[in-house]
Amino acid sequence: MSLFDLEKQSEELEQTLQKQLELVKKDSDVYLKIAGIALVSGLVTATAYRLTRSKPAAKGKKKKKSKKKGYSFWGNLKSRMFWLALDFGKQALIRKVQEKMEAEHANEQ
């Protein structure tokens, strides 16, 4: 290669580099806009949350005493029925699994 060819190739590379830099600047401009929008929306959301949340009780004020719940017949009955149904379902599932295993074992023999 001659010196002239090398200079021409150098100019082409510089032009290519300039085009790539322009593309990067355009792309980074888009990314900066998106990042700015995300930042602003995050700040707005945080501010809205702080304004709308309930204020904690002041340190000097006494906390309200919560009333204790009394015994409830229906609540206890619901709890017992839930555990009874769970146990019944577990037993039914175990029976089905055992039957399936016995059927597979019979098919193998």
N, C-alpha and C positions, 0 to 999 in steps of 0.2 A: 504494500500500500504506500501510496505517496503521501507527502505532507498535505497536499491539497485535499485528498480523500479523508484524511484524519481530521482536518479542520471542518470539513463539511459534515462529517459524522458527529463531531463535537457540537456543532450548531444544532443539528437535529435532536441530539440528546438534551441540549439545553431547552429547546422549544417543547419537547415532550415533558420535561421536568416542570416547566412553567404551566403547561396545561394541567398536569396532575396537581400542582399546588392550587390552581384556581378551583379545580373540582373539590379538593379537600376543604378549601375555604367555604365553598357553597354548602357542602355537606355539614361542616361543623356549624354553620349558621343555623341550619335546620335543627341540629341536635341542641344547640343553645336555646332556641325557641322552645323546644319540647321540655328541656330541663327547667326553664323559667316558668312555664305553665305548671309543671308538676310542683315546683317549689311554692308558687303562689297558691295553688289549690290546697296544698298541705297546710300552709299557714292559715288559710281561711277556715279549713276544717278544724284545726286545733283551736282557733279563736272561738268558733261557734260552739265547740264542745265545752270549752271553759265557761262560756257565757250561759249555756243552757243546763249544765249539770247542777245538781242541788248543792247548796252550800253546807259545809260541815258545821257541826255545832261549835260554838265558841268554847274555849278552854275553861272559862270561868263558870259557865252555865252547867247545871246539873243535867245529866242524861235522863230521859224519860224512862221510867221503869216499865218493862213490858209485863203484861199480865200473863200469868202462867195458864196454860191450857189445861182444862180439867180432863178427867177420864171420859173417853167417848166409846160407847158400846159399839157403834157402827164402824168406827175406825179400827178397833181391835178385830171386829168380825171380818172386815175387808182384808186386813193383814193375814189373818188365819186362812181365809179362803184363797188368797193369792198363793201362799205356801203350799196349801193342800193341792191346788191345781198344778203347781209346778212339780210337786212330787208325783202326782198322777201322770203327768206328761212324761216325766223322766222314766217311770216304770214302763209306760207304753213304748217309748223309744227303745229301751233295753230289750223288751220282748221282741220287737220287730227286727232288731239287729241280730238277736240270737236265732230267730227263725230264718233270716237270710243266710246266716253262716251255716246253719244246719242244712239248708237247701243246697248251698254250694258244695258242702262236704258230701252230700248224697249224690250230686251230679258228678263229682270227681270219681266216685267209686263205681 
